[in-house]
Amino acid sequence: MDNQKLWHQLLGLKSQIDDFSGELSFCYFSENDILINDYPVSTAASGIIISCSSDFQIPAEIPGIKYYGFERIELDPRILADERESHFFKLYLPYCFTNYRARQLERCISIAHFAQSLDGKIATLEGDSRWIGNEENLIHAHRMRALCDGIVVGNNTIRYDQPRLTVRKVEGKNPKRIVIGNSKVDMSSLLASCTDPVLVISNQFSYENKQLEPLLVASVNCKIGSQDVLTALYHKGIRSIYIEGGAKTTSNFLSDKAVDILQLHIAPIVFGSGKQGIVLPDIKTVEESRQFKHFEFFPIGNSVMFVGVL
């Protein structure tokens, strides 16, 4: 199955899982069928079964994937034989279960992503960041947008980058566009790119545009807590978010231990100066550093992407 067809199938699988309200044991999907806790015996050999429970045993005649949450998935050797397909499954399949996992935890799941140089810079001192990431990384970001309920940025990203935050490079629905900030910024690029309202998270709201939807979250010492943001979004029906910047917003979520998965696109360049991607409070020992329960590196065009589960 080529990437386009496989992507279409994964979107269908995610949609079915999002709508499923029971206990998930396994999923079956092929080019013609997507089933939850069931599979068509007569045609099962042409599809793949994803086991989501240790109680379910994958039939030997059907290629299978064992899903252990964000930390790990195991692919049948018959799937691993197709390197392109196995790469696609490992990279995107876990996010088909994001909203299901959020309902189990009763909180919003967060995935953070940005592109950086080898020395951890996301822009020059003048603010230039094009193009640290490559075309493949841009396509990846749009796939992730389609897999998440919302996409989150901070004021500075809106101010300097004027992003559209829509899905344009791949098949999929636009996520809810979410801006975190306490001051007015020009959101004309967001409003022009899509008619859907933009959700603005703040401790006060002074916008008059009806396309801007307020979500008030209390702040402490002028800082909105990232965990409070995840709670507020969950109760608003947003189960998963993709954090695309900027450095301050991503760093705040990491500092508050409010990032579930971190994706770092690492470009083969060195700045030597520039704006740091992650800035966290000082630590004294290595043991105080943020640790990853599981991580992998994925090839993205001429670069690599680090994906770590916190």
Secondary structure as GFF3:
##gff-version 3
##sequence-region A 1 310
A	DSSP	alpha_helix	3	19	.	.	.	ID=ss1
A	DSSP	beta_strand	26	29	.	.	.	ID=ss2
A	DSSP	beta_strand	34	36	.	.	.	ID=ss3
A	DSSP	three_ten_helix	41	46	.	.	.	ID=ss4
A	DSSP	beta_strand	48	51	.	.	.	ID=ss5
A	DSSP	beta_strand	64	67	.	.	.	ID=ss6
A	DSSP	beta_strand	73	75	.	.	.	ID=ss7
A	DSSP	alpha_helix	77	80	.	.	.	ID=ss8
A	DSSP	alpha_helix	83	92	.	.	.	ID=ss9
A	DSSP	three_ten_helix	93	97	.	.	.	ID=ss10
A	DSSP	alpha_helix	98	105	.	.	.	ID=ss11
A	DSSP	beta_strand	109	116	.	.	.	ID=ss12
A	DSSP	beta_strand	121	123	.	.	.	ID=ss13
A	DSSP	alpha_helix	135	147	.	.	.	ID=ss14
A	DSSP	beta_strand	150	154	.	.	.	ID=ss15
A	DSSP	alpha_helix	155	161	.	.	.	ID=ss16
A	DSSP	beta_strand	176	180	.	.	.	ID=ss17
A	DSSP	alpha_helix	188	193	.	.	.	ID=ss18
A	DSSP	beta_strand	198	202	.	.	.	ID=ss19
A	DSSP	beta_strand	212	216	.	.	.	ID=ss20
A	DSSP	beta_strand	219	220	.	.	.	ID=ss21
A	DSSP	beta_strand	223	224	.	.	.	ID=ss22
A	DSSP	alpha_helix	226	235	.	.	.	ID=ss23
A	DSSP	beta_strand	240	243	.	.	.	ID=ss24
A	DSSP	alpha_helix	247	255	.	.	.	ID=ss25
A	DSSP	beta_strand	261	266	.	.	.	ID=ss26
A	DSSP	beta_strand	275	276	.	.	.	ID=ss27
A	DSSP	three_ten_helix	286	288	.	.	.	ID=ss28
A	DSSP	beta_strand	294	300	.	.	.	ID=ss29
A	DSSP	beta_strand	303	309	.	.	.	ID=ss30
###
